[in-house]
Amino acid sequence: MALFLTVFAVCMLIFGSMVVILLLSHTPRYRTEPEHLLTLFDKALENRVGETEWNALIGYPIRHDEYLESVRRRARHLMDEHGRHGRVARGKPLLDTEGQEELTALRDHLAAHTRLKREREQE
């Protein structure tokens, strides 16, 4: 009987510690900030971004900021309208000329919005 209670206590200790570990640990989350999008847009305009990097950042929904989510959706729409699969692999820019112009405007708008938001927070 003592052996049973010892084994039972050890098993309960192991299961209990596993439950506590699982409850205290959480899933890591990636939080997209305006600087991430600005850096990505700069790389795309300088032809230094690959499709994988673009799709990884633009394909990930932004739930903490509705404005950033709308910028992300606009960028995804630009890729759908003005980008073609495999352009970077062929040595061409990610977006065509019209797409790059629209991405420049989107990048400038995001930079201005971010700057104004930071100025308001500092006041």
RAQUIGI-V198726 format. One record per residue. RES is the residue in one letter. SS is DSSP state (helix for helix, strand for strand, loop for the rest). Layout:
BEGIN
res & ss
RES & SS
RES & SS
END
This chain:
BEGIN
res & ss
M & loop
A & helix
L & helix
F & helix
L & helix
T & helix
V & helix
F & helix
A & helix
V & helix
C & helix
M & helix
L & helix
I & helix
F & helix
G & helix
S & helix
M & helix
V & helix
V & helix
I & helix
L & helix
L & helix
L & helix
S & loop
H & loop
T & loop
P & loop
R & loop
Y & loop
R & loop
T & loop
E & loop
P & helix
E & helix
H & helix
L & helix
L & helix
T & helix
L & helix
F & helix
D & helix
K & helix
A & helix
L & helix
E & loop
N & loop
R & loop
V & loop
G & loop
E & helix
T & helix
E & helix
W & helix
N & helix
A & helix
L & helix
I & helix
G & loop
Y & loop
P & loop
I & loop
R & loop
H & loop
D & loop
E & helix
Y & helix
L & helix
E & helix
S & helix
V & helix
R & helix
R & helix
R & helix
A & helix
R & helix
H & helix
L & helix
M & helix
D & helix
E & helix
H & helix
G & strand
R & loop
H & loop
G & loop
R & loop
V & loop
A & loop
R & loop
G & loop
K & loop
P & loop
L & loop
L & strand
D & loop
T & helix
E & helix
G & helix
Q & helix
E & helix
E & helix
L & helix
T & helix
A & helix
L & helix
R & helix
D & helix
H & helix
L & helix
A & helix
A & helix
H & helix
T & helix
R & helix
L & helix
K & helix
R & helix
E & helix
R & helix
E & helix
Q & helix
E & loop
END
